[in-house]
């Protein structure tokens, strides 16, 4: 597995140190990043108060209900601490972009945040284009989404996680048992800011934030 959120909570492994089954790999724990991501959003857009959170209900249904409820409550609580109201918008398949954008328009948000899921990943270019046309700042979970047009992303390095996963594949093909290989957690995080998107939207990113960025997309 690669970039799986909370594999213990989802019932995919017994524990991180000793998976004890046929699954191991790299976990991402994106929920731990929620307060930081919203904090960065608030620094970039200090006047923001309403956020449209684009999620995938079909994807969430694959996890235990209690896990998904905790995830959503975490976003709501982190938002309240920063004076942000969260509106959840469902985008569960590649044909649902128009309906999702209409739901976003009705919510009149100051910004959009893309949850980490396969649909938002596959549609990253379409979402970036739609946000640009609607003149909506879009914040994302991974660098690739910032490259596709999101204003900012803060996340573990995807390339590092895939390299780590390749090492697991090598070990297993050489005879190691997955259950004996501890689940790794990310060690490298990237703050990516799309300066080009900011200029197009007329947003002045604070210099202090630009200096913290690992990558600036011009």
Biotite code that builds the C-alpha atoms (Angstrom):
import biotite.structure as struc

atoms = struc.array([
    struc.Atom([0.000, 0.000, 0.000], chain_id="A", res_id=1, res_name="UNK", atom_name="CA", element="C"),
    struc.Atom([1.047, 3.581, -0.679], chain_id="A", res_id=2, res_name="UNK", atom_name="CA", element="C"),
    struc.Atom([-0.282, 6.747, 0.964], chain_id="A", res_id=3, res_name="UNK", atom_name="CA", element="C"),
    struc.Atom([-3.067, 4.936, 2.825], chain_id="A", res_id=4, res_name="UNK", atom_name="CA", element="C"),
    struc.Atom([-4.733, 7.055, 5.481], chain_id="A", res_id=5, res_name="UNK", atom_name="CA", element="C"),
    struc.Atom([-4.699, 5.458, 8.941], chain_id="A", res_id=6, res_name="UNK", atom_name="CA", element="C"),
    struc.Atom([-4.325, 1.780, 7.917], chain_id="A", res_id=7, res_name="UNK", atom_name="CA", element="C"),
    struc.Atom([-4.884, 0.635, 11.516], chain_id="A", res_id=8, res_name="UNK", atom_name="CA", element="C"),
    struc.Atom([-8.150, 2.563, 11.862], chain_id="A", res_id=9, res_name="UNK", atom_name="CA", element="C"),
    struc.Atom([-9.267, 1.277, 8.477], chain_id="A", res_id=10, res_name="UNK", atom_name="CA", element="C"),
    struc.Atom([-8.576, -2.308, 9.549], chain_id="A", res_id=11, res_name="UNK", atom_name="CA", element="C"),
    struc.Atom([-5.928, -2.954, 6.923], chain_id="A", res_id=12, res_name="UNK", atom_name="CA", element="C"),
    struc.Atom([-3.132, -3.813, 9.381], chain_id="A", res_id=13, res_name="UNK", atom_name="CA", element="C"),
    struc.Atom([-3.033, -4.883, 13.027], chain_id="A", res_id=14, res_name="UNK", atom_name="CA", element="C"),
    struc.Atom([-0.510, -2.188, 13.977], chain_id="A", res_id=15, res_name="UNK", atom_name="CA", element="C"),
    struc.Atom([2.226, -0.174, 12.329], chain_id="A", res_id=16, res_name="UNK", atom_name="CA", element="C"),
    struc.Atom([5.236, -1.880, 13.878], chain_id="A", res_id=17, res_name="UNK", atom_name="CA", element="C"),
    struc.Atom([3.962, -5.425, 13.245], chain_id="A", res_id=18, res_name="UNK", atom_name="CA", element="C"),
    struc.Atom([1.308, -5.546, 10.487], chain_id="A", res_id=19, res_name="UNK", atom_name="CA", element="C"),
    struc.Atom([0.960, -9.324, 11.072], chain_id="A", res_id=20, res_name="UNK", atom_name="CA", element="C"),
    struc.Atom([-0.813, -9.966, 7.770], chain_id="A", res_id=21, res_name="UNK", atom_name="CA", element="C"),
    struc.Atom([-0.280, -9.775, 4.035], chain_id="A", res_id=22, res_name="UNK", atom_name="CA", element="C"),
    struc.Atom([-0.305, -5.965, 3.795], chain_id="A", res_id=23, res_name="UNK", atom_name="CA", element="C"),
    struc.Atom([2.395, -3.407, 4.509], chain_id="A", res_id=24, res_name="UNK", atom_name="CA", element="C"),
    struc.Atom([3.760, -0.250, 2.914], chain_id="A", res_id=25, res_name="UNK", atom_name="CA", element="C"),
    struc.Atom([3.567, 3.489, 3.488], chain_id="A", res_id=26, res_name="UNK", atom_name="CA", element="C"),
    struc.Atom([0.827, 5.270, 5.443], chain_id="A", res_id=27, res_name="UNK", atom_name="CA", element="C"),
    struc.Atom([0.104, 8.978, 5.023], chain_id="A", res_id=28, res_name="UNK", atom_name="CA", element="C"),
    struc.Atom([-2.109, 10.017, 8.004], chain_id="A", res_id=29, res_name="UNK", atom_name="CA", element="C"),
    struc.Atom([-3.479, 13.127, 6.234], chain_id="A", res_id=30, res_name="UNK", atom_name="CA", element="C"),
    struc.Atom([-5.808, 13.875, 9.143], chain_id="A", res_id=31, res_name="UNK", atom_name="CA", element="C"),
    struc.Atom([-2.793, 14.902, 11.217], chain_id="A", res_id=32, res_name="UNK", atom_name="CA", element="C"),
    struc.Atom([-2.139, 17.655, 8.655], chain_id="A", res_id=33, res_name="UNK", atom_name="CA", element="C"),
    struc.Atom([-5.614, 19.211, 8.769], chain_id="A", res_id=34, res_name="UNK", atom_name="CA", element="C"),
    struc.Atom([-4.858, 22.034, 11.264], chain_id="A", res_id=35, res_name="UNK", atom_name="CA", element="C"),
    struc.Atom([-1.628, 22.921, 9.440], chain_id="A", res_id=36, res_name="UNK", atom_name="CA", element="C"),
    struc.Atom([-3.276, 22.949, 6.018], chain_id="A", res_id=37, res_name="UNK", atom_name="CA", element="C"),
    struc.Atom([-6.071, 25.226, 7.172], chain_id="A", res_id=38, res_name="UNK", atom_name="CA", element="C"),
    struc.Atom([-3.570, 27.438, 8.978], chain_id="A", res_id=39, res_name="UNK", atom_name="CA", element="C"),
    struc.Atom([-1.635, 27.875, 5.711], chain_id="A", res_id=40, res_name="UNK", atom_name="CA", element="C"),
    struc.Atom([-4.883, 28.647, 3.893], chain_id="A", res_id=41, res_name="UNK", atom_name="CA", element="C"),
    struc.Atom([-5.721, 31.312, 6.456], chain_id="A", res_id=42, res_name="UNK", atom_name="CA", element="C"),
    struc.Atom([-2.262, 32.882, 6.126], chain_id="A", res_id=43, res_name="UNK", atom_name="CA", element="C"),
    struc.Atom([-2.656, 33.064, 2.352], chain_id="A", res_id=44, res_name="UNK", atom_name="CA", element="C"),
    struc.Atom([-6.270, 34.280, 2.577], chain_id="A", res_id=45, res_name="UNK", atom_name="CA", element="C"),
    struc.Atom([-6.657, 36.052, 5.937], chain_id="A", res_id=46, res_name="UNK", atom_name="CA", element="C"),
    struc.Atom([-10.141, 37.266, 5.046], chain_id="A", res_id=47, res_name="UNK", atom_name="CA", element="C"),
    struc.Atom([-11.496, 33.806, 4.187], chain_id="A", res_id=48, res_name="UNK", atom_name="CA", element="C"),
    struc.Atom([-14.384, 32.498, 6.267], chain_id="A", res_id=49, res_name="UNK", atom_name="CA", element="C"),
    struc.Atom([-16.216, 29.972, 4.054], chain_id="A", res_id=50, res_name="UNK", atom_name="CA", element="C"),
    struc.Atom([-14.532, 26.877, 2.621], chain_id="A", res_id=51, res_name="UNK", atom_name="CA", element="C"),
    struc.Atom([-16.021, 24.338, 0.207], chain_id="A", res_id=52, res_name="UNK", atom_name="CA", element="C"),
    struc.Atom([-14.482, 20.948, 0.958], chain_id="A", res_id=53, res_name="UNK", atom_name="CA", element="C"),
    struc.Atom([-14.642, 18.613, -2.048], chain_id="A", res_id=54, res_name="UNK", atom_name="CA", element="C"),
    struc.Atom([-14.762, 14.978, -0.979], chain_id="A", res_id=55, res_name="UNK", atom_name="CA", element="C"),
    struc.Atom([-15.761, 11.587, -2.395], chain_id="A", res_id=56, res_name="UNK", atom_name="CA", element="C"),
    struc.Atom([-18.599, 9.886, -0.522], chain_id="A", res_id=57, res_name="UNK", atom_name="CA", element="C"),
    struc.Atom([-18.089, 6.609, -2.414], chain_id="A", res_id=58, res_name="UNK", atom_name="CA", element="C"),
    struc.Atom([-14.432, 6.605, -1.416], chain_id="A", res_id=59, res_name="UNK", atom_name="CA", element="C"),
    struc.Atom([-15.290, 7.364, 2.198], chain_id="A", res_id=60, res_name="UNK", atom_name="CA", element="C"),
    struc.Atom([-17.757, 4.453, 2.232], chain_id="A", res_id=61, res_name="UNK", atom_name="CA", element="C"),
    struc.Atom([-14.790, 2.075, 1.909], chain_id="A", res_id=62, res_name="UNK", atom_name="CA", element="C"),
    struc.Atom([-13.659, 3.051, 5.428], chain_id="A", res_id=63, res_name="UNK", atom_name="CA", element="C"),
    struc.Atom([-15.456, 2.265, 8.705], chain_id="A", res_id=64, res_name="UNK", atom_name="CA", element="C"),
    struc.Atom([-18.248, 4.833, 9.309], chain_id="A", res_id=65, res_name="UNK", atom_name="CA", element="C"),
    struc.Atom([-16.720, 5.914, 12.616], chain_id="A", res_id=66, res_name="UNK", atom_name="CA", element="C"),
    struc.Atom([-13.432, 6.658, 10.856], chain_id="A", res_id=67, res_name="UNK", atom_name="CA", element="C"),
    struc.Atom([-15.087, 8.864, 8.239], chain_id="A", res_id=68, res_name="UNK", atom_name="CA", element="C"),
    struc.Atom([-17.148, 10.667, 10.896], chain_id="A", res_id=69, res_name="UNK", atom_name="CA", element="C"),
    struc.Atom([-14.002, 11.368, 12.905], chain_id="A", res_id=70, res_name="UNK", atom_name="CA", element="C"),
    struc.Atom([-12.299, 12.668, 9.771], chain_id="A", res_id=71, res_name="UNK", atom_name="CA", element="C"),
    struc.Atom([-15.116, 15.110, 8.995], chain_id="A", res_id=72, res_name="UNK", atom_name="CA", element="C"),
    struc.Atom([-15.404, 16.223, 12.622], chain_id="A", res_id=73, res_name="UNK", atom_name="CA", element="C"),
    struc.Atom([-11.675, 16.891, 12.573], chain_id="A", res_id=74, res_name="UNK", atom_name="CA", element="C"),
    struc.Atom([-12.039, 19.220, 9.605], chain_id="A", res_id=75, res_name="UNK", atom_name="CA", element="C"),
    struc.Atom([-14.996, 21.007, 11.182], chain_id="A", res_id=76, res_name="UNK", atom_name="CA", element="C"),
    struc.Atom([-13.193, 21.483, 14.501], chain_id="A", res_id=77, res_name="UNK", atom_name="CA", element="C"),
    struc.Atom([-9.982, 22.712, 12.874], chain_id="A", res_id=78, res_name="UNK", atom_name="CA", element="C"),
    struc.Atom([-12.023, 25.111, 10.767], chain_id="A", res_id=79, res_name="UNK", atom_name="CA", element="C"),
    struc.Atom([-13.896, 26.510, 13.758], chain_id="A", res_id=80, res_name="UNK", atom_name="CA", element="C"),
    struc.Atom([-10.610, 27.198, 15.538], chain_id="A", res_id=81, res_name="UNK", atom_name="CA", element="C"),
    struc.Atom([-9.647, 29.452, 12.641], chain_id="A", res_id=82, res_name="UNK", atom_name="CA", element="C"),
    struc.Atom([-13.053, 31.031, 12.112], chain_id="A", res_id=83, res_name="UNK", atom_name="CA", element="C"),
    struc.Atom([-13.779, 28.943, 9.018], chain_id="A", res_id=84, res_name="UNK", atom_name="CA", element="C"),
    struc.Atom([-17.139, 27.421, 8.091], chain_id="A", res_id=85, res_name="UNK", atom_name="CA", element="C"),
    struc.Atom([-16.853, 24.184, 6.111], chain_id="A", res_id=86, res_name="UNK", atom_name="CA", element="C"),
    struc.Atom([-19.356, 23.132, 3.452], chain_id="A", res_id=87, res_name="UNK", atom_name="CA", element="C"),
    struc.Atom([-18.928, 19.565, 2.160], chain_id="A", res_id=88, res_name="UNK", atom_name="CA", element="C"),
    struc.Atom([-19.382, 18.941, -1.569], chain_id="A", res_id=89, res_name="UNK", atom_name="CA", element="C"),
    struc.Atom([-19.519, 15.433, -3.029], chain_id="A", res_id=90, res_name="UNK", atom_name="CA", element="C"),
    struc.Atom([-17.553, 14.505, -6.144], chain_id="A", res_id=91, res_name="UNK", atom_name="CA", element="C"),
    struc.Atom([-17.717, 10.719, -6.328], chain_id="A", res_id=92, res_name="UNK", atom_name="CA", element="C"),
    struc.Atom([-17.112, 9.975, -10.008], chain_id="A", res_id=93, res_name="UNK", atom_name="CA", element="C"),
    struc.Atom([-15.478, 11.514, -13.042], chain_id="A", res_id=94, res_name="UNK", atom_name="CA", element="C"),
    struc.Atom([-18.848, 12.481, -14.509], chain_id="A", res_id=95, res_name="UNK", atom_name="CA", element="C"),
    struc.Atom([-19.882, 14.542, -11.492], chain_id="A", res_id=96, res_name="UNK", atom_name="CA", element="C"),
    struc.Atom([-17.677, 17.623, -11.935], chain_id="A", res_id=97, res_name="UNK", atom_name="CA", element="C"),
    struc.Atom([-20.422, 19.923, -13.264], chain_id="A", res_id=98, res_name="UNK", atom_name="CA", element="C"),
    struc.Atom([-22.765, 19.028, -10.395], chain_id="A", res_id=99, res_name="UNK", atom_name="CA", element="C"),
    struc.Atom([-19.980, 19.529, -7.863], chain_id="A", res_id=100, res_name="UNK", atom_name="CA", element="C"),
    struc.Atom([-19.110, 22.948, -9.305], chain_id="A", res_id=101, res_name="UNK", atom_name="CA", element="C"),
    struc.Atom([-22.764, 23.967, -9.165], chain_id="A", res_id=102, res_name="UNK", atom_name="CA", element="C"),
    struc.Atom([-22.887, 22.940, -5.477], chain_id="A", res_id=103, res_name="UNK", atom_name="CA", element="C"),
    struc.Atom([-19.750, 25.006, -4.875], chain_id="A", res_id=104, res_name="UNK", atom_name="CA", element="C"),
    struc.Atom([-21.323, 28.051, -6.540], chain_id="A", res_id=105, res_name="UNK", atom_name="CA", element="C"),
    struc.Atom([-24.394, 27.745, -4.330], chain_id="A", res_id=106, res_name="UNK", atom_name="CA", element="C"),
    struc.Atom([-22.171, 27.693, -1.241], chain_id="A", res_id=107, res_name="UNK", atom_name="CA", element="C"),
    struc.Atom([-20.441, 30.980, -2.203], chain_id="A", res_id=108, res_name="UNK", atom_name="CA", element="C"),
    struc.Atom([-17.109, 29.934, -0.644], chain_id="A", res_id=109, res_name="UNK", atom_name="CA", element="C"),
    struc.Atom([-14.005, 32.081, -0.333], chain_id="A", res_id=110, res_name="UNK", atom_name="CA", element="C"),
    struc.Atom([-11.875, 29.068, -1.262], chain_id="A", res_id=111, res_name="UNK", atom_name="CA", element="C"),
    struc.Atom([-12.080, 25.391, -2.197], chain_id="A", res_id=112, res_name="UNK", atom_name="CA", element="C"),
    struc.Atom([-10.146, 22.565, -0.578], chain_id="A", res_id=113, res_name="UNK", atom_name="CA", element="C"),
    struc.Atom([-9.645, 19.225, -2.316], chain_id="A", res_id=114, res_name="UNK", atom_name="CA", element="C"),
    struc.Atom([-9.652, 16.150, -0.105], chain_id="A", res_id=115, res_name="UNK", atom_name="CA", element="C"),
    struc.Atom([-7.170, 13.388, -0.820], chain_id="A", res_id=116, res_name="UNK", atom_name="CA", element="C"),
    struc.Atom([-8.934, 10.748, -2.905], chain_id="A", res_id=117, res_name="UNK", atom_name="CA", element="C"),
    struc.Atom([-8.606, 9.097, -6.335], chain_id="A", res_id=118, res_name="UNK", atom_name="CA", element="C"),
    struc.Atom([-11.355, 11.166, -7.989], chain_id="A", res_id=119, res_name="UNK", atom_name="CA", element="C"),
    struc.Atom([-9.807, 14.501, -7.048], chain_id="A", res_id=120, res_name="UNK", atom_name="CA", element="C"),
    struc.Atom([-6.506, 13.114, -8.260], chain_id="A", res_id=121, res_name="UNK", atom_name="CA", element="C"),
    struc.Atom([-7.814, 11.973, -11.639], chain_id="A", res_id=122, res_name="UNK", atom_name="CA", element="C"),
    struc.Atom([-9.725, 15.239, -12.167], chain_id="A", res_id=123, res_name="UNK", atom_name="CA", element="C"),
    struc.Atom([-6.968, 17.535, -10.905], chain_id="A", res_id=124, res_name="UNK", atom_name="CA", element="C"),
    struc.Atom([-6.578, 19.325, -14.258], chain_id="A", res_id=125, res_name="UNK", atom_name="CA", element="C"),
    struc.Atom([-10.330, 19.738, -14.724], chain_id="A", res_id=126, res_name="UNK", atom_name="CA", element="C"),
    struc.Atom([-10.732, 20.977, -11.150], chain_id="A", res_id=127, res_name="UNK", atom_name="CA", element="C"),
    struc.Atom([-7.868, 23.413, -11.593], chain_id="A", res_id=128, res_name="UNK", atom_name="CA", element="C"),
    struc.Atom([-9.408, 24.775, -14.773], chain_id="A", res_id=129, res_name="UNK", atom_name="CA", element="C"),
    struc.Atom([-12.872, 25.078, -13.218], chain_id="A", res_id=130, res_name="UNK", atom_name="CA", element="C"),
    struc.Atom([-11.517, 26.893, -10.167], chain_id="A", res_id=131, res_name="UNK", atom_name="CA", element="C"),
    struc.Atom([-9.631, 29.315, -12.411], chain_id="A", res_id=132, res_name="UNK", atom_name="CA", element="C"),
    struc.Atom([-12.764, 30.078, -14.449], chain_id="A", res_id=133, res_name="UNK", atom_name="CA", element="C"),
    struc.Atom([-14.774, 30.631, -11.279], chain_id="A", res_id=134, res_name="UNK", atom_name="CA", element="C"),
    struc.Atom([-11.896, 32.721, -9.853], chain_id="A", res_id=135, res_name="UNK", atom_name="CA", element="C"),
    struc.Atom([-11.830, 30.553, -6.756], chain_id="A", res_id=136, res_name="UNK", atom_name="CA", element="C"),
    struc.Atom([-8.599, 29.913, -4.829], chain_id="A", res_id=137, res_name="UNK", atom_name="CA", element="C"),
    struc.Atom([-8.162, 26.147, -4.598], chain_id="A", res_id=138, res_name="UNK", atom_name="CA", element="C"),
    struc.Atom([-6.066, 24.398, -1.976], chain_id="A", res_id=139, res_name="UNK", atom_name="CA", element="C"),
    struc.Atom([-5.036, 20.791, -2.358], chain_id="A", res_id=140, res_name="UNK", atom_name="CA", element="C"),
    struc.Atom([-3.584, 17.729, -0.701], chain_id="A", res_id=141, res_name="UNK", atom_name="CA", element="C"),
    struc.Atom([-0.629, 17.055, -3.009], chain_id="A", res_id=142, res_name="UNK", atom_name="CA", element="C"),
    struc.Atom([1.968, 18.781, -5.177], chain_id="A", res_id=143, res_name="UNK", atom_name="CA", element="C"),
    struc.Atom([0.527, 17.342, -8.365], chain_id="A", res_id=144, res_name="UNK", atom_name="CA", element="C"),
    struc.Atom([-2.723, 19.198, -7.737], chain_id="A", res_id=145, res_name="UNK", atom_name="CA", element="C"),
    struc.Atom([-0.845, 22.482, -7.263], chain_id="A", res_id=146, res_name="UNK", atom_name="CA", element="C"),
    struc.Atom([0.926, 21.864, -10.565], chain_id="A", res_id=147, res_name="UNK", atom_name="CA", element="C"),
    struc.Atom([-2.530, 21.400, -12.127], chain_id="A", res_id=148, res_name="UNK", atom_name="CA", element="C"),
    struc.Atom([-3.717, 24.811, -10.936], chain_id="A", res_id=149, res_name="UNK", atom_name="CA", element="C"),
    struc.Atom([-4.377, 24.713, -7.188], chain_id="A", res_id=150, res_name="UNK", atom_name="CA", element="C"),
    struc.Atom([-3.035, 27.715, -5.310], chain_id="A", res_id=151, res_name="UNK", atom_name="CA", element="C"),
    struc.Atom([-1.213, 25.707, -2.670], chain_id="A", res_id=152, res_name="UNK", atom_name="CA", element="C"),
    struc.Atom([-0.537, 22.184, -1.434], chain_id="A", res_id=153, res_name="UNK", atom_name="CA", element="C"),
    struc.Atom([1.082, 20.887, 1.725], chain_id="A", res_id=154, res_name="UNK", atom_name="CA", element="C"),
    struc.Atom([1.653, 17.159, 1.974], chain_id="A", res_id=155, res_name="UNK", atom_name="CA", element="C"),
    struc.Atom([4.121, 14.312, 2.230], chain_id="A", res_id=156, res_name="UNK", atom_name="CA", element="C"),
    struc.Atom([6.291, 13.899, -0.837], chain_id="A", res_id=157, res_name="UNK", atom_name="CA", element="C"),
    struc.Atom([4.492, 11.522, -3.201], chain_id="A", res_id=158, res_name="UNK", atom_name="CA", element="C"),
    struc.Atom([7.710, 10.657, -5.025], chain_id="A", res_id=159, res_name="UNK", atom_name="CA", element="C"),
    struc.Atom([9.389, 9.709, -1.747], chain_id="A", res_id=160, res_name="UNK", atom_name="CA", element="C"),
    struc.Atom([6.470, 7.473, -0.790], chain_id="A", res_id=161, res_name="UNK", atom_name="CA", element="C"),
    struc.Atom([6.514, 5.685, -4.151], chain_id="A", res_id=162, res_name="UNK", atom_name="CA", element="C"),
    struc.Atom([10.269, 5.140, -3.884], chain_id="A", res_id=163, res_name="UNK", atom_name="CA", element="C"),
    struc.Atom([9.729, 3.673, -0.427], chain_id="A", res_id=164, res_name="UNK", atom_name="CA", element="C"),
    struc.Atom([6.974, 1.439, -1.800], chain_id="A", res_id=165, res_name="UNK", atom_name="CA", element="C"),
    struc.Atom([9.334, 0.166, -4.507], chain_id="A", res_id=166, res_name="UNK", atom_name="CA", element="C"),
    struc.Atom([11.773, -0.874, -1.792], chain_id="A", res_id=167, res_name="UNK", atom_name="CA", element="C"),
    struc.Atom([8.984, -2.867, -0.123], chain_id="A", res_id=168, res_name="UNK", atom_name="CA", element="C"),
    struc.Atom([8.203, -4.598, -3.418], chain_id="A", res_id=169, res_name="UNK", atom_name="CA", element="C"),
    struc.Atom([11.877, -5.517, -3.783], chain_id="A", res_id=170, res_name="UNK", atom_name="CA", element="C"),
    struc.Atom([12.037, -6.964, -0.261], chain_id="A", res_id=171, res_name="UNK", atom_name="CA", element="C"),
    struc.Atom([8.843, -8.997, -0.705], chain_id="A", res_id=172, res_name="UNK", atom_name="CA", element="C"),
    struc.Atom([9.956, -10.376, -4.065], chain_id="A", res_id=173, res_name="UNK", atom_name="CA", element="C"),
    struc.Atom([13.185, -11.452, -2.369], chain_id="A", res_id=174, res_name="UNK", atom_name="CA", element="C"),
    struc.Atom([11.219, -13.460, 0.187], chain_id="A", res_id=175, res_name="UNK", atom_name="CA", element="C"),
    struc.Atom([10.345, -11.070, 3.042], chain_id="A", res_id=176, res_name="UNK", atom_name="CA", element="C"),
    struc.Atom([6.905, -11.487, 4.611], chain_id="A", res_id=177, res_name="UNK", atom_name="CA", element="C"),
    struc.Atom([4.748, -8.336, 4.472], chain_id="A", res_id=178, res_name="UNK", atom_name="CA", element="C"),
    struc.Atom([3.599, -8.870, 8.049], chain_id="A", res_id=179, res_name="UNK", atom_name="CA", element="C"),
    struc.Atom([7.196, -8.625, 9.249], chain_id="A", res_id=180, res_name="UNK", atom_name="CA", element="C"),
    struc.Atom([7.840, -5.272, 7.548], chain_id="A", res_id=181, res_name="UNK", atom_name="CA", element="C"),
    struc.Atom([6.791, -2.232, 9.642], chain_id="A", res_id=182, res_name="UNK", atom_name="CA", element="C"),
    struc.Atom([4.501, 0.285, 8.008], chain_id="A", res_id=183, res_name="UNK", atom_name="CA", element="C"),
    struc.Atom([6.484, 3.432, 7.256], chain_id="A", res_id=184, res_name="UNK", atom_name="CA", element="C"),
    struc.Atom([5.273, 6.987, 7.791], chain_id="A", res_id=185, res_name="UNK", atom_name="CA", element="C"),
    struc.Atom([6.249, 10.012, 5.689], chain_id="A", res_id=186, res_name="UNK", atom_name="CA", element="C"),
    struc.Atom([9.360, 11.909, 6.700], chain_id="A", res_id=187, res_name="UNK", atom_name="CA", element="C"),
    struc.Atom([9.485, 14.522, 3.922], chain_id="A", res_id=188, res_name="UNK", atom_name="CA", element="C"),
    struc.Atom([6.779, 17.161, 3.543], chain_id="A", res_id=189, res_name="UNK", atom_name="CA", element="C"),
    struc.Atom([6.395, 19.680, 0.736], chain_id="A", res_id=190, res_name="UNK", atom_name="CA", element="C"),
    struc.Atom([4.817, 23.127, 0.693], chain_id="A", res_id=191, res_name="UNK", atom_name="CA", element="C"),
    struc.Atom([4.134, 24.006, -2.940], chain_id="A", res_id=192, res_name="UNK", atom_name="CA", element="C"),
    struc.Atom([2.741, 27.405, -3.949], chain_id="A", res_id=193, res_name="UNK", atom_name="CA", element="C"),
    struc.Atom([1.440, 28.147, -7.420], chain_id="A", res_id=194, res_name="UNK", atom_name="CA", element="C"),
    struc.Atom([2.543, 31.757, -7.864], chain_id="A", res_id=195, res_name="UNK", atom_name="CA", element="C"),
    struc.Atom([1.108, 31.818, -11.381], chain_id="A", res_id=196, res_name="UNK", atom_name="CA", element="C"),
    struc.Atom([-2.351, 30.921, -10.071], chain_id="A", res_id=197, res_name="UNK", atom_name="CA", element="C"),
    struc.Atom([-2.055, 33.523, -7.298], chain_id="A", res_id=198, res_name="UNK", atom_name="CA", element="C"),
    struc.Atom([-1.234, 36.267, -9.810], chain_id="A", res_id=199, res_name="UNK", atom_name="CA", element="C"),
    struc.Atom([-4.153, 35.248, -12.040], chain_id="A", res_id=200, res_name="UNK", atom_name="CA", element="C"),
    struc.Atom([-6.496, 35.540, -9.051], chain_id="A", res_id=201, res_name="UNK", atom_name="CA", element="C"),
    struc.Atom([-4.974, 38.796, -7.832], chain_id="A", res_id=202, res_name="UNK", atom_name="CA", element="C"),
    struc.Atom([-3.844, 37.203, -4.574], chain_id="A", res_id=203, res_name="UNK", atom_name="CA", element="C"),
    struc.Atom([-0.711, 38.532, -2.908], chain_id="A", res_id=204, res_name="UNK", atom_name="CA", element="C"),
    struc.Atom([0.880, 35.607, -1.088], chain_id="A", res_id=205, res_name="UNK", atom_name="CA", element="C"),
    struc.Atom([2.739, 36.899, 1.993], chain_id="A", res_id=206, res_name="UNK", atom_name="CA", element="C"),
    struc.Atom([6.489, 36.917, 1.556], chain_id="A", res_id=207, res_name="UNK", atom_name="CA", element="C"),
    struc.Atom([6.892, 34.981, 4.796], chain_id="A", res_id=208, res_name="UNK", atom_name="CA", element="C"),
    struc.Atom([4.881, 32.137, 3.269], chain_id="A", res_id=209, res_name="UNK", atom_name="CA", element="C"),
    struc.Atom([6.764, 32.238, -0.029], chain_id="A", res_id=210, res_name="UNK", atom_name="CA", element="C"),
    struc.Atom([10.039, 31.871, 1.854], chain_id="A", res_id=211, res_name="UNK", atom_name="CA", element="C"),
    struc.Atom([8.737, 28.734, 3.566], chain_id="A", res_id=212, res_name="UNK", atom_name="CA", element="C"),
    struc.Atom([7.784, 27.062, 0.275], chain_id="A", res_id=213, res_name="UNK", atom_name="CA", element="C"),
    struc.Atom([9.752, 24.069, -0.994], chain_id="A", res_id=214, res_name="UNK", atom_name="CA", element="C"),
    struc.Atom([8.641, 24.857, -4.540], chain_id="A", res_id=215, res_name="UNK", atom_name="CA", element="C"),
    struc.Atom([7.201, 27.889, -6.306], chain_id="A", res_id=216, res_name="UNK", atom_name="CA", element="C"),
    struc.Atom([5.337, 27.281, -9.550], chain_id="A", res_id=217, res_name="UNK", atom_name="CA", element="C"),
    struc.Atom([5.840, 30.309, -11.786], chain_id="A", res_id=218, res_name="UNK", atom_name="CA", element="C"),
])
